[in-house]
């Protein structure tokens, strides 16, 4: 499987994890599930605005396709990632994962699905996408 296919597949798995989290929330509180989906979308937008706009591959060359295309709609930014930017992106991603955990713990099959999707998606990104990505400033890229 080529790197772009892995990049797209990994984001599909991560989206599946968010949907599993929303489903668990929705079983108890449907309105909260919609709020979670809106918050997750906002946080993903934050990641794209903070992280992807500095990536030299944004646009057509992005190995994940959609984030790069969305980042190309925003003003490009230059330079290495600051500690504040890395912290903001980390906090956004951790919040997306942490918010549904209360509801997932009461829905064991959805809990397992959430973490299988999330774990596999992150694993694929770190093992198959990051090593060949051209973003030399990315803190996730293995050092040469």
N, CA, C and O atoms as CSV, one atom per row, in Angstrom:
chain,resi,resn,atom,element,x,y,z
A,1,UNK,N,N,0.848,-1.174,0.000
A,1,UNK,CA,C,0.000,0.000,0.000
A,1,UNK,C,C,0.895,1.239,0.000
A,1,UNK,O,O,1.817,1.343,0.810
A,2,UNK,N,N,0.621,2.187,-0.917
A,2,UNK,CA,C,1.485,3.362,-0.982
A,2,UNK,C,C,1.232,4.291,0.199
A,2,UNK,O,O,0.243,4.142,0.918
A,3,UNK,N,N,2.135,5.250,0.393
A,3,UNK,CA,C,2.095,6.106,1.568
A,3,UNK,C,C,0.844,6.976,1.617
A,3,UNK,O,O,0.279,7.174,2.693
A,4,UNK,N,N,0.400,7.499,0.477
A,4,UNK,CA,C,-0.809,8.320,0.474
A,4,UNK,C,C,-2.013,7.480,0.899
A,4,UNK,O,O,-2.852,7.949,1.668
A,5,UNK,N,N,-2.103,6.255,0.410
A,5,UNK,CA,C,-3.208,5.373,0.800
A,5,UNK,C,C,-3.157,5.101,2.304
A,5,UNK,O,O,-4.197,5.073,2.962
A,6,UNK,N,N,-1.966,4.903,2.847
A,6,UNK,CA,C,-1.826,4.679,4.288
A,6,UNK,C,C,-2.214,5.947,5.047
A,6,UNK,O,O,-2.878,5.878,6.082
A,7,UNK,N,N,-1.800,7.098,4.532
A,7,UNK,CA,C,-2.157,8.361,5.174
A,7,UNK,C,C,-3.661,8.572,5.224
A,7,UNK,O,O,-4.202,8.968,6.256
A,8,UNK,N,N,-4.327,8.313,4.130
A,8,UNK,CA,C,-5.788,8.464,4.084
A,8,UNK,C,C,-6.461,7.411,4.960
A,8,UNK,O,O,-7.394,7.723,5.699
A,9,UNK,N,N,-5.993,6.172,4.882
A,9,UNK,CA,C,-6.575,5.097,5.685
A,9,UNK,C,C,-6.411,5.382,7.179
A,9,UNK,O,O,-7.332,5.137,7.959
A,10,UNK,N,N,-5.245,5.897,7.581
A,10,UNK,CA,C,-5.018,6.181,9.000
A,10,UNK,C,C,-5.971,7.268,9.494
A,10,UNK,O,O,-6.492,7.172,10.606
A,11,UNK,N,N,-6.204,8.297,8.685
A,11,UNK,CA,C,-7.161,9.328,9.094
A,11,UNK,C,C,-8.587,8.795,9.104
A,11,UNK,O,O,-9.409,9.234,9.909
A,12,UNK,N,N,-8.884,7.859,8.222
A,12,UNK,CA,C,-10.201,7.216,8.226
A,12,UNK,C,C,-10.399,6.434,9.529
A,12,UNK,O,O,-11.476,6.469,10.124
A,13,UNK,N,N,-9.361,5.736,9.960
A,13,UNK,CA,C,-9.442,5.010,11.233
A,13,UNK,C,C,-9.639,5.976,12.397
A,13,UNK,O,O,-10.445,5.712,13.289
A,14,UNK,N,N,-8.912,7.090,12.397
A,14,UNK,CA,C,-9.068,8.062,13.475
A,14,UNK,C,C,-10.467,8.677,13.469
A,14,UNK,O,O,-11.036,8.942,14.528
A,15,UNK,N,N,-11.011,8.900,12.296
A,15,UNK,CA,C,-12.393,9.388,12.189
A,15,UNK,C,C,-13.360,8.339,12.730
A,15,UNK,O,O,-14.334,8.674,13.404
A,16,UNK,N,N,-13.091,7.077,12.435
A,16,UNK,CA,C,-13.911,5.991,12.973
A,16,UNK,C,C,-13.878,5.963,14.490
A,16,UNK,O,O,-14.890,5.673,15.128
A,17,UNK,N,N,-12.721,6.262,15.075
A,17,UNK,CA,C,-12.621,6.317,16.536
A,17,UNK,C,C,-13.511,7.425,17.090
A,17,UNK,O,O,-14.208,7.226,18.084
A,18,UNK,N,N,-13.486,8.588,16.450
A,18,UNK,CA,C,-14.331,9.700,16.895
A,18,UNK,C,C,-15.807,9.318,16.778
A,18,UNK,O,O,-16.603,9.630,17.663
A,19,UNK,N,N,-16.163,8.653,15.701
A,19,UNK,CA,C,-17.554,8.225,15.518
A,19,UNK,C,C,-17.949,7.198,16.589
A,19,UNK,O,O,-19.063,7.245,17.110
A,20,UNK,N,N,-17.044,6.279,16.917
A,20,UNK,CA,C,-17.323,5.316,17.985
A,20,UNK,C,C,-17.514,6.038,19.314
A,20,UNK,O,O,-18.395,5.678,20.095
A,21,UNK,N,N,-16.698,7.048,19.573
A,21,UNK,CA,C,-16.861,7.844,20.790
A,21,UNK,C,C,-18.193,8.568,20.803
A,21,UNK,O,O,-18.877,8.601,21.826
A,22,UNK,N,N,-18.563,9.149,19.669
A,22,UNK,CA,C,-19.846,9.855,19.572
A,22,UNK,C,C,-21.005,8.878,19.752
A,22,UNK,O,O,-22.017,9.227,20.361
A,23,UNK,N,N,-20.870,7.670,19.233
A,23,UNK,CA,C,-21.922,6.672,19.385
A,23,UNK,C,C,-22.112,6.308,20.852
A,23,UNK,O,O,-23.241,6.184,21.325
A,24,UNK,N,N,-21.006,6.138,21.570
A,24,UNK,CA,C,-21.103,5.814,23.003
A,24,UNK,C,C,-21.772,6.949,23.763
A,24,UNK,O,O,-22.619,6.712,24.625
A,25,UNK,N,N,-21.397,8.167,23.446
A,25,UNK,CA,C,-22.024,9.318,24.100
A,25,UNK,C,C,-23.510,9.379,23.728
A,25,UNK,O,O,-24.367,9.622,24.578
A,26,UNK,N,N,-23.792,9.155,22.459
A,26,UNK,CA,C,-25.159,9.244,21.959
A,26,UNK,C,C,-26.122,8.249,22.593
A,26,UNK,O,O,-27.317,8.524,22.698
A,27,UNK,N,N,-25.615,7.106,23.012
A,27,UNK,CA,C,-26.482,6.132,23.680
A,27,UNK,C,C,-27.016,6.661,25.001
A,27,UNK,O,O,-28.108,6.290,25.431
A,28,UNK,N,N,-26.246,7.526,25.642
A,28,UNK,CA,C,-26.667,8.084,26.933
A,28,UNK,C,C,-27.248,9.488,26.789
A,28,UNK,O,O,-28.214,9.837,27.467
A,29,UNK,N,N,-26.661,10.284,25.912
A,29,UNK,CA,C,-27.073,11.690,25.785
A,29,UNK,C,C,-26.851,12.150,24.348
A,29,UNK,O,O,-25.776,12.650,24.019
A,30,UNK,N,N,-27.851,11.988,23.491
A,30,UNK,CA,C,-27.693,12.324,22.072
A,30,UNK,C,C,-27.204,13.753,21.813
A,30,UNK,O,O,-26.406,13.975,20.901
A,31,UNK,N,N,-27.664,14.701,22.588
A,31,UNK,CA,C,-27.225,16.078,22.391
A,31,UNK,C,C,-25.731,16.223,22.675
A,31,UNK,O,O,-25.032,16.946,21.965
A,32,UNK,N,N,-25.239,15.540,23.704
A,32,UNK,CA,C,-23.807,15.581,24.018
A,32,UNK,C,C,-22.971,14.990,22.884
A,32,UNK,O,O,-21.852,15.436,22.628
A,33,UNK,N,N,-23.522,13.985,22.210
A,33,UNK,CA,C,-22.807,13.394,21.072
A,33,UNK,C,C,-22.617,14.427,19.971
A,33,UNK,O,O,-21.546,14.510,19.369
A,34,UNK,N,N,-23.647,15.206,19.710
A,34,UNK,CA,C,-23.532,16.265,18.700
A,34,UNK,C,C,-22.537,17.332,19.136
A,34,UNK,O,O,-21.769,17.845,18.322
A,35,UNK,N,N,-22.554,17.662,20.417
A,35,UNK,CA,C,-21.591,18.637,20.949
A,35,UNK,C,C,-20.173,18.088,20.798
A,35,UNK,O,O,-19.265,18.815,20.394
A,36,UNK,N,N,-19.982,16.818,21.118
A,36,UNK,CA,C,-18.658,16.194,20.975
A,36,UNK,C,C,-18.174,16.253,19.528
A,36,UNK,O,O,-17.020,16.596,19.271
A,37,UNK,N,N,-19.048,15.921,18.590
A,37,UNK,CA,C,-18.662,15.967,17.180
A,37,UNK,C,C,-18.291,17.385,16.752
A,37,UNK,O,O,-17.337,17.578,15.998
A,38,UNK,N,N,-19.038,18.372,17.229
A,38,UNK,CA,C,-18.731,19.768,16.901
A,38,UNK,C,C,-17.400,20.194,17.517
A,38,UNK,O,O,-16.594,20.859,16.866
A,39,UNK,N,N,-17.175,19.810,18.770
A,39,UNK,CA,C,-15.907,20.142,19.440
A,39,UNK,C,C,-14.743,19.447,18.734
A,39,UNK,O,O,-13.697,20.058,18.516
A,40,UNK,N,N,-14.918,18.184,18.380
A,40,UNK,CA,C,-13.858,17.453,17.675
A,40,UNK,C,C,-13.541,18.118,16.340
A,40,UNK,O,O,-12.372,18.243,15.975
A,41,UNK,N,N,-14.562,18.545,15.610
A,41,UNK,CA,C,-14.341,19.223,14.332
A,41,UNK,C,C,-13.597,20.541,14.540
A,41,UNK,O,O,-12.700,20.876,13.767
A,42,UNK,N,N,-13.962,21.275,15.563
A,42,UNK,CA,C,-13.288,22.533,15.874
A,42,UNK,C,C,-11.822,22.288,16.243
A,42,UNK,O,O,-10.934,23.027,15.818
A,43,UNK,N,N,-11.585,21.254,17.029
A,43,UNK,CA,C,-10.219,20.939,17.438
A,43,UNK,C,C,-9.374,20.449,16.264
A,43,UNK,O,O,-8.191,20.776,16.179
A,44,UNK,N,N,-9.962,19.677,15.366
A,44,UNK,CA,C,-9.241,19.257,14.159
A,44,UNK,C,C,-8.913,20.488,13.308
A,44,UNK,O,O,-7.824,20.589,12.744
A,45,UNK,N,N,-9.857,21.414,13.223
A,45,UNK,CA,C,-9.589,22.669,12.513
A,45,UNK,C,C,-8.443,23.437,13.142
A,45,UNK,O,O,-7.636,24.046,12.440
A,46,UNK,N,N,-8.371,23.409,14.462
A,46,UNK,CA,C,-7.267,24.056,15.168
A,46,UNK,C,C,-5.938,23.390,14.821
A,46,UNK,O,O,-4.943,24.074,14.582
A,47,UNK,N,N,-5.922,22.062,14.792
A,47,UNK,CA,C,-4.700,21.334,14.430
A,47,UNK,C,C,-4.255,21.727,13.021
A,47,UNK,O,O,-3.073,21.977,12.783
A,48,UNK,N,N,-5.196,21.777,12.105
A,48,UNK,CA,C,-4.858,22.142,10.724
A,48,UNK,C,C,-4.328,23.571,10.666
A,48,UNK,O,O,-3.336,23.837,9.988
A,49,UNK,N,N,-4.983,24.493,11.373
A,49,UNK,CA,C,-4.567,25.893,11.343
A,49,UNK,C,C,-3.211,26.109,12.008
A,49,UNK,O,O,-2.413,26.925,11.545
A,50,UNK,N,N,-2.952,25.386,13.084
A,50,UNK,CA,C,-1.702,25.582,13.820
A,50,UNK,C,C,-0.555,24.764,13.228
A,50,UNK,O,O,0.563,25.263,13.101
A,51,UNK,N,N,-0.828,23.523,12.871
A,51,UNK,CA,C,0.232,22.602,12.467
A,51,UNK,C,C,0.405,22.513,10.951
A,51,UNK,O,O,1.503,22.699,10.426
A,52,UNK,N,N,-0.682,22.229,10.271
A,52,UNK,CA,C,-0.595,21.947,8.835
A,52,UNK,C,C,-0.258,23.169,7.994
A,52,UNK,O,O,0.289,23.025,6.901
A,53,UNK,N,N,-0.570,24.362,8.475
A,53,UNK,CA,C,-0.261,25.560,7.696
A,53,UNK,C,C,1.237,25.841,7.634
A,53,UNK,O,O,1.679,26.614,6.784
A,54,UNK,N,N,2.022,25.233,8.510
A,54,UNK,CA,C,3.478,25.374,8.464
A,54,UNK,C,C,4.156,24.272,7.645
A,54,UNK,O,O,5.352,24.348,7.365
A,55,UNK,N,N,3.397,23.266,7.270
A,55,UNK,CA,C,3.965,22.126,6.558
A,55,UNK,C,C,4.268,22.494,5.105
A,55,UNK,O,O,3.413,23.052,4.418
A,56,UNK,N,N,5.477,22.187,4.634
A,56,UNK,CA,C,5.809,22.478,3.239
A,56,UNK,C,C,5.045,21.597,2.243
A,56,UNK,O,O,5.035,21.895,1.049
A,57,UNK,N,N,4.413,20.528,2.708
A,57,UNK,CA,C,3.663,19.637,1.827
A,57,UNK,C,C,2.178,19.990,1.760
A,57,UNK,O,O,1.405,19.294,1.102
A,58,UNK,N,N,1.780,21.058,2.431
A,58,UNK,CA,C,0.356,21.416,2.430
A,58,UNK,C,C,-0.124,21.599,1.000
A,58,UNK,O,O,0.631,22.012,0.120
A,59,UNK,N,N,-1.358,21.291,0.795
A,59,UNK,CA,C,-1.904,21.356,-0.562
A,59,UNK,C,C,-1.850,19.993,-1.220
A,59,UNK,O,O,-2.200,18.986,-0.603
A,60,UNK,N,N,-1.422,19.955,-2.444
A,60,UNK,CA,C,-1.445,18.737,-3.264
A,60,UNK,C,C,-0.486,17.639,-2.796
A,60,UNK,O,O,-0.707,16.468,-3.107
A,61,UNK,N,N,0.561,17.982,-2.068
A,61,UNK,CA,C,1.587,16.995,-1.703
A,61,UNK,C,C,1.337,16.300,-0.367
A,61,UNK,O,O,2.089,15.399,0.005
A,62,UNK,N,N,0.295,16.702,0.357
A,62,UNK,CA,C,0.027,16.139,1.685
A,62,UNK,C,C,-0.240,14.639,1.583
A,62,UNK,O,O,-1.023,14.191,0.745
A,63,UNK,N,N,0.413,13.882,2.437
A,63,UNK,CA,C,0.261,12.430,2.444
A,63,UNK,C,C,-1.069,11.988,3.062
A,63,UNK,O,O,-1.432,10.815,2.978
A,64,UNK,N,N,-1.790,12.920,3.680
A,64,UNK,CA,C,-3.113,12.619,4.232
A,64,UNK,C,C,-4.222,13.181,3.341
A,64,UNK,O,O,-5.395,12.901,3.586
A,65,UNK,N,N,-3.895,13.939,2.349
A,65,UNK,CA,C,-4.758,14.598,1.362
A,65,UNK,C,C,-5.621,15.704,1.974
A,65,UNK,O,O,-5.319,16.882,1.781
A,66,UNK,N,N,-6.679,15.363,2.702
A,66,UNK,CA,C,-7.651,16.368,3.140
A,66,UNK,C,C,-7.054,17.456,4.033
A,66,UNK,O,O,-7.304,18.631,3.766
A,67,UNK,N,N,-6.281,17.142,5.077
A,67,UNK,CA,C,-5.734,18.229,5.904
A,67,UNK,C,C,-4.844,19.177,5.101
A,67,UNK,O,O,-4.853,20.388,5.322
A,68,UNK,N,N,-4.085,18.620,4.179
A,68,UNK,CA,C,-3.216,19.463,3.355
A,68,UNK,C,C,-3.995,20.383,2.446
A,68,UNK,O,O,-3.626,21.541,2.248
A,69,UNK,N,N,-5.072,19.863,1.895
A,69,UNK,CA,C,-5.919,20.696,1.016
A,69,UNK,C,C,-6.617,21.785,1.824
A,69,UNK,O,O,-6.739,22.918,1.361
A,70,UNK,N,N,-7.072,21.451,3.020
A,70,UNK,CA,C,-7.704,22.466,3.870
A,70,UNK,C,C,-6.677,23.507,4.318
A,70,UNK,O,O,-6.977,24.700,4.354
A,71,UNK,N,N,-5.473,23.060,4.657
A,71,UNK,CA,C,-4.418,23.992,5.072
A,71,UNK,C,C,-4.046,24.943,3.943
A,71,UNK,O,O,-3.667,26.086,4.199
A,72,UNK,N,N,-4.148,24.485,2.700
A,72,UNK,CA,C,-3.820,25.332,1.555
A,72,UNK,C,C,-4.802,26.493,1.410
A,72,UNK,O,O,-4.491,27.484,0.749
A,73,UNK,N,N,-5.977,26.384,2.016
A,73,UNK,CA,C,-6.960,27.467,1.977
A,73,UNK,C,C,-6.639,28.569,2.981
A,73,UNK,O,O,-7.186,29.669,2.906
A,74,UNK,N,N,-5.746,28.263,3.921
A,74,UNK,CA,C,-5.351,29.216,4.957
A,74,UNK,C,C,-3.997,29.834,4.603
A,74,UNK,O,O,-3.250,29.267,3.805
A,75,UNK,N,N,-3.678,30.984,5.186
A,75,UNK,CA,C,-2.368,31.585,4.909
A,75,UNK,C,C,-1.229,30.663,5.363
A,75,UNK,O,O,-1.275,30.088,6.450
A,76,UNK,N,N,-0.223,30.539,4.519
A,76,UNK,CA,C,0.945,29.721,4.854
A,76,UNK,C,C,1.746,30.400,5.965
A,76,UNK,O,O,1.833,31.626,6.037
A,77,UNK,N,N,2.322,29.573,6.820
A,77,UNK,CA,C,3.187,30.083,7.891
A,77,UNK,C,C,4.552,29.428,7.744
A,77,UNK,O,O,4.660,28.329,7.200
A,78,UNK,N,N,5.575,30.084,8.217
A,78,UNK,CA,C,6.951,29.616,8.067
A,78,UNK,C,C,7.571,29.295,9.419
A,78,UNK,O,O,7.044,29.660,10.470
A,79,UNK,N,N,8.695,28.608,9.365
A,79,UNK,CA,C,9.491,28.373,10.560
A,79,UNK,C,C,9.226,27.043,11.223
A,79,UNK,O,O,8.358,26.273,10.811
A,80,UNK,N,N,10.003,26.796,12.263
A,80,UNK,CA,C,9.847,25.559,13.017
A,80,UNK,C,C,8.669,25.708,13.976
A,80,UNK,O,O,8.219,26.816,14.265
A,81,UNK,N,N,8.188,24.586,14.454
A,81,UNK,CA,C,7.074,24.590,15.388
A,81,UNK,C,C,7.566,25.018,16.763
A,81,UNK,O,O,8.601,24.551,17.237
A,82,UNK,N,N,6.815,25.909,17.394
A,82,UNK,CA,C,7.183,26.371,18.726
A,82,UNK,C,C,6.624,25.409,19.770
A,82,UNK,O,O,5.765,24.577,19.479
A,83,UNK,N,N,7.131,25.544,20.986
A,83,UNK,CA,C,6.631,24.707,22.079
A,83,UNK,C,C,5.143,24.968,22.323
A,83,UNK,O,O,4.406,24.040,22.657
A,84,UNK,N,N,4.697,26.195,22.164
A,84,UNK,CA,C,3.282,26.529,22.359
A,84,UNK,C,C,2.433,25.855,21.275
A,84,UNK,O,O,1.361,25.330,21.575
A,85,UNK,N,N,2.896,25.862,20.032
A,85,UNK,CA,C,2.161,25.211,18.947
A,85,UNK,C,C,2.071,23.707,19.156
A,85,UNK,O,O,1.012,23.110,18.962
A,86,UNK,N,N,3.172,23.101,19.547
A,86,UNK,CA,C,3.180,21.660,19.805
A,86,UNK,C,C,2.254,21.334,20.974
A,86,UNK,O,O,1.523,20.345,20.930
A,87,UNK,N,N,2.281,22.158,22.015
A,87,UNK,CA,C,1.400,21.944,23.168
A,87,UNK,C,C,-0.074,22.105,22.770
A,87,UNK,O,O,-0.921,21.330,23.214
A,88,UNK,N,N,-0.380,23.094,21.947
A,88,UNK,CA,C,-1.770,23.327,21.524
A,88,UNK,C,C,-2.285,22.154,20.696
A,88,UNK,O,O,-3.412,21.700,20.893
A,89,UNK,N,N,-1.467,21.665,19.773
A,89,UNK,CA,C,-1.866,20.529,18.939
A,89,UNK,C,C,-2.007,19.271,19.796
A,89,UNK,O,O,-2.968,18.518,19.641
A,90,UNK,N,N,-1.067,19.047,20.686
A,90,UNK,CA,C,-1.142,17.883,21.579
A,90,UNK,C,C,-2.386,17.938,22.451
A,90,UNK,O,O,-3.081,16.935,22.612
A,91,UNK,N,N,-2.671,19.114,23.015
A,91,UNK,CA,C,-3.855,19.263,23.864
A,91,UNK,C,C,-5.137,19.022,23.066
A,91,UNK,O,O,-6.066,18.382,23.560
A,92,UNK,N,N,-5.187,19.530,21.844
A,92,UNK,CA,C,-6.377,19.337,21.005
A,92,UNK,C,C,-6.604,17.856,20.726
A,92,UNK,O,O,-7.727,17.368,20.851
A,93,UNK,N,N,-5.556,17.143,20.351
A,93,UNK,CA,C,-5.694,15.722,20.037
A,93,UNK,C,C,-6.020,14.898,21.276
A,93,UNK,O,O,-6.825,13.969,21.216
A,94,UNK,N,N,-5.394,15.240,22.395
A,94,UNK,CA,C,-5.703,14.525,23.643
A,94,UNK,C,C,-7.140,14.780,24.090
A,94,UNK,O,O,-7.797,13.878,24.609
A,95,UNK,N,N,-7.625,15.986,23.895
A,95,UNK,CA,C,-8.999,16.302,24.256
A,95,UNK,C,C,-10.001,15.525,23.409
A,95,UNK,O,O,-11.016,15.048,23.916
A,96,UNK,N,N,-9.708,15.400,22.109
A,96,UNK,CA,C,-10.583,14.607,21.238
A,96,UNK,C,C,-10.661,13.165,21.746
A,96,UNK,O,O,-11.731,12.557,21.747
A,97,UNK,N,N,-9.530,12.631,22.173
A,97,UNK,CA,C,-9.506,11.247,22.669
A,97,UNK,C,C,-10.097,11.128,24.068
A,97,UNK,O,O,-10.738,10.124,24.378
A,98,UNK,N,N,-9.895,12.126,24.914
A,98,UNK,CA,C,-10.299,12.021,26.315
A,98,UNK,C,C,-11.796,12.251,26.538
A,98,UNK,O,O,-12.401,11.610,27.397
A,99,UNK,N,N,-12.385,13.151,25.776
A,99,UNK,CA,C,-13.785,13.521,26.046
A,99,UNK,C,C,-14.763,12.342,26.083
A,99,UNK,O,O,-15.604,12.309,26.981
A,100,UNK,N,N,-14.707,11.387,25.177
A,100,UNK,CA,C,-15.721,10.325,25.212
A,100,UNK,C,C,-15.413,9.172,26.167
A,100,UNK,O,O,-16.207,8.236,26.267
A,101,UNK,N,N,-14.290,9.217,26.865
A,101,UNK,CA,C,-13.888,8.057,27.665
A,101,UNK,C,C,-14.891,7.692,28.749
A,101,UNK,O,O,-15.106,6.505,28.994
A,102,UNK,N,N,-15.501,8.649,29.394
A,102,UNK,CA,C,-16.505,8.362,30.435
A,102,UNK,C,C,-17.612,7.475,29.872
A,102,UNK,O,O,-17.997,6.491,30.505
A,103,UNK,N,N,-18.119,7.807,28.705
A,103,UNK,CA,C,-19.215,7.047,28.095
A,103,UNK,C,C,-18.715,5.746,27.478
A,103,UNK,O,O,-19.425,4.741,27.485
A,104,UNK,N,N,-17.507,5.760,26.950
A,104,UNK,CA,C,-16.945,4.543,26.357
A,104,UNK,C,C,-16.732,3.459,27.409
A,104,UNK,O,O,-16.882,2.274,27.112
A,105,UNK,N,N,-16.389,3.847,28.624
A,105,UNK,CA,C,-16.152,2.862,29.679
A,105,UNK,C,C,-17.403,2.055,30.014
A,105,UNK,O,O,-17.300,0.939,30.525
A,106,UNK,N,N,-18.567,2.602,29.736
A,106,UNK,CA,C,-19.802,1.854,29.996
A,106,UNK,C,C,-20.265,1.066,28.768
A,106,UNK,O,O,-21.256,0.339,28.836
A,107,UNK,N,N,-19.564,1.205,27.667
A,107,UNK,CA,C,-19.882,0.510,26.415
A,107,UNK,C,C,-18.618,-0.217,25.936
A,107,UNK,O,O,-17.914,0.267,25.049
A,108,UNK,N,N,-18.344,-1.363,26.522
A,108,UNK,CA,C,-17.078,-2.059,26.275
A,108,UNK,C,C,-16.803,-2.317,24.790
A,108,UNK,O,O,-15.670,-2.106,24.358
A,109,UNK,N,N,-17.772,-2.760,23.987
A,109,UNK,CA,C,-17.469,-2.967,22.568
A,109,UNK,C,C,-17.066,-1.667,21.856
A,109,UNK,O,O,-16.153,-1.674,21.030
A,110,UNK,N,N,-17.735,-0.568,22.166
A,110,UNK,CA,C,-17.368,0.716,21.557
A,110,UNK,C,C,-16.025,1.212,22.094
A,110,UNK,O,O,-15.251,1.828,21.361
A,111,UNK,N,N,-15.749,0.945,23.368
A,111,UNK,CA,C,-14.443,1.286,23.946
A,111,UNK,C,C,-13.330,0.559,23.190
A,111,UNK,O,O,-12.323,1.160,22.816
A,112,UNK,N,N,-13.527,-0.741,22.970
A,112,UNK,CA,C,-12.532,-1.537,22.240
A,112,UNK,C,C,-12.392,-1.043,20.800
A,112,UNK,O,O,-11.279,-0.940,20.284
A,113,UNK,N,N,-13.499,-0.744,20.163
A,113,UNK,CA,C,-13.464,-0.241,18.794
A,113,UNK,C,C,-12.753,1.103,18.721
A,113,UNK,O,O,-11.924,1.323,17.837
A,114,UNK,N,N,-13.075,2.003,19.649
A,114,UNK,CA,C,-12.431,3.317,19.694
A,114,UNK,C,C,-10.915,3.165,19.746
A,114,UNK,O,O,-10.193,3.762,18.948
A,115,UNK,N,N,-10.439,2.353,20.701
A,115,UNK,CA,C,-8.994,2.249,20.885
A,115,UNK,C,C,-8.316,1.412,19.801
A,115,UNK,O,O,-7.147,1.641,19.493
A,116,UNK,N,N,-9.024,0.456,19.224
A,116,UNK,CA,C,-8.461,-0.283,18.087
A,116,UNK,C,C,-8.278,0.649,16.899
A,116,UNK,O,O,-7.227,0.639,16.257
A,117,UNK,N,N,-9.288,1.451,16.604
A,117,UNK,CA,C,-9.186,2.413,15.501
A,117,UNK,C,C,-8.122,3.469,15.786
A,117,UNK,O,O,-7.259,3.729,14.948
A,118,UNK,N,N,-8.187,4.074,16.971
A,118,UNK,CA,C,-7.242,5.146,17.306
A,118,UNK,C,C,-5.804,4.623,17.342
A,118,UNK,O,O,-4.896,5.243,16.788
A,119,UNK,N,N,-5.609,3.487,17.993
A,119,UNK,CA,C,-4.262,2.924,18.090
A,119,UNK,C,C,-3.682,2.538,16.746
A,119,UNK,O,O,-2.515,2.809,16.465
A,120,UNK,N,N,-4.499,1.904,15.910
A,120,UNK,CA,C,-4.028,1.499,14.584
A,120,UNK,C,C,-3.744,2.729,13.725
A,120,UNK,O,O,-2.747,2.764,13.004
A,121,UNK,N,N,-4.610,3.734,13.797
A,121,UNK,CA,C,-4.395,4.956,13.021
A,121,UNK,C,C,-3.104,5.656,13.409
A,121,UNK,O,O,-2.322,6.042,12.540
A,122,UNK,N,N,-2.876,5.821,14.696
A,122,UNK,CA,C,-1.649,6.466,15.173
A,122,UNK,C,C,-0.431,5.623,14.808
A,122,UNK,O,O,0.580,6.163,14.359
A,123,UNK,N,N,-0.516,4.316,14.993
A,123,UNK,CA,C,0.589,3.422,14.641
A,123,UNK,C,C,0.961,3.568,13.169
A,123,UNK,O,O,2.139,3.698,12.835
A,124,UNK,N,N,-0.038,3.546,12.290
A,124,UNK,CA,C,0.233,3.667,10.854
A,124,UNK,C,C,0.877,5.011,10.511
A,124,UNK,O,O,1.790,5.080,9.688
A,125,UNK,N,N,0.398,6.062,11.142
A,125,UNK,CA,C,0.983,7.379,10.876
A,125,UNK,C,C,2.450,7.397,11.305
A,125,UNK,O,O,3.322,7.811,10.540
A,126,UNK,N,N,2.713,6.949,12.520
A,126,UNK,CA,C,4.083,7.003,13.036
A,126,UNK,C,C,5.044,6.065,12.307
A,126,UNK,O,O,6.216,6.396,12.134
A,127,UNK,N,N,4.561,4.904,11.880
A,127,UNK,CA,C,5.447,3.907,11.260
A,127,UNK,C,C,5.547,4.005,9.743
A,127,UNK,O,O,6.583,3.669,9.169
A,128,UNK,N,N,4.467,4.467,9.081
A,128,UNK,CA,C,4.456,4.433,7.614
A,128,UNK,C,C,4.415,5.800,6.959
A,128,UNK,O,O,4.909,5.965,5.843
A,129,UNK,N,N,3.831,6.789,7.638
A,129,UNK,CA,C,3.701,8.109,7.017
A,129,UNK,C,C,4.840,9.030,7.457
A,129,UNK,O,O,5.527,9.604,6.612
A,130,UNK,N,N,5.044,9.176,8.744
A,130,UNK,CA,C,6.077,10.093,9.245
A,130,UNK,C,C,7.476,9.834,8.675
A,130,UNK,O,O,8.163,10.790,8.314
A,131,UNK,N,N,7.916,8.590,8.584
A,131,UNK,CA,C,9.283,8.370,8.093
A,131,UNK,C,C,9.532,8.856,6.658
A,131,UNK,O,O,10.679,9.136,6.309
A,132,UNK,N,N,8.505,8.963,5.824
A,132,UNK,CA,C,8.718,9.403,4.441
A,132,UNK,C,C,8.173,10.803,4.175
A,132,UNK,O,O,8.254,11.298,3.051
A,133,UNK,N,N,7.625,11.435,5.192
A,133,UNK,CA,C,7.068,12.779,5.037
A,133,UNK,C,C,8.202,13.784,4.820
A,133,UNK,O,O,9.280,13.646,5.397
A,134,UNK,N,N,7.957,14.768,4.006
A,134,UNK,CA,C,8.963,15.785,3.700
A,134,UNK,C,C,8.974,16.964,4.643
A,134,UNK,O,O,9.732,17.908,4.421
A,135,UNK,N,N,8.163,16.950,5.691
A,135,UNK,CA,C,8.137,18.062,6.639
A,135,UNK,C,C,9.280,17.884,7.629
A,135,UNK,O,O,9.121,17.237,8.664
A,136,UNK,N,N,10.414,18.453,7.309
A,136,UNK,CA,C,11.631,18.287,8.116
A,136,UNK,C,C,11.533,18.916,9.508
A,136,UNK,O,O,12.302,18.556,10.399
A,137,UNK,N,N,10.604,19.844,9.706
A,137,UNK,CA,C,10.452,20.523,10.996
A,137,UNK,C,C,9.499,19.785,11.935
A,137,UNK,O,O,9.431,20.120,13.118
A,138,UNK,N,N,8.776,18.808,11.447
A,138,UNK,CA,C,7.770,18.129,12.247
A,138,UNK,C,C,8.422,17.380,13.413
A,138,UNK,O,O,9.369,16.621,13.205
A,139,UNK,N,N,7.930,17.582,14.621
A,139,UNK,CA,C,8.506,16.882,15.773
A,139,UNK,C,C,8.247,15.381,15.755
A,139,UNK,O,O,8.903,14.650,16.497
A,140,UNK,N,N,7.311,14.890,14.931
A,140,UNK,CA,C,7.033,13.461,14.866
A,140,UNK,C,C,7.917,12.728,13.857
A,140,UNK,O,O,8.007,11.501,13.880
A,141,UNK,N,N,8.558,13.474,12.986
A,141,UNK,CA,C,9.375,12.863,11.942
A,141,UNK,C,C,10.655,12.308,12.560
A,141,UNK,O,O,11.322,13.001,13.329
A,142,UNK,N,N,10.999,11.075,12.234
A,142,UNK,CA,C,12.251,10.510,12.782
A,142,UNK,C,C,13.448,11.346,12.355
A,142,UNK,O,O,13.516,11.829,11.225
A,143,UNK,N,N,14.375,11.503,13.266
A,143,UNK,CA,C,15.583,12.271,12.980
A,143,UNK,C,C,16.488,11.485,12.048
A,143,UNK,O,O,16.599,10.262,12.141
A,144,UNK,N,N,17.128,12.212,11.155
A,144,UNK,CA,C,18.009,11.557,10.160
A,144,UNK,C,C,19.427,11.459,10.662
A,144,UNK,O,O,20.296,10.941,9.960
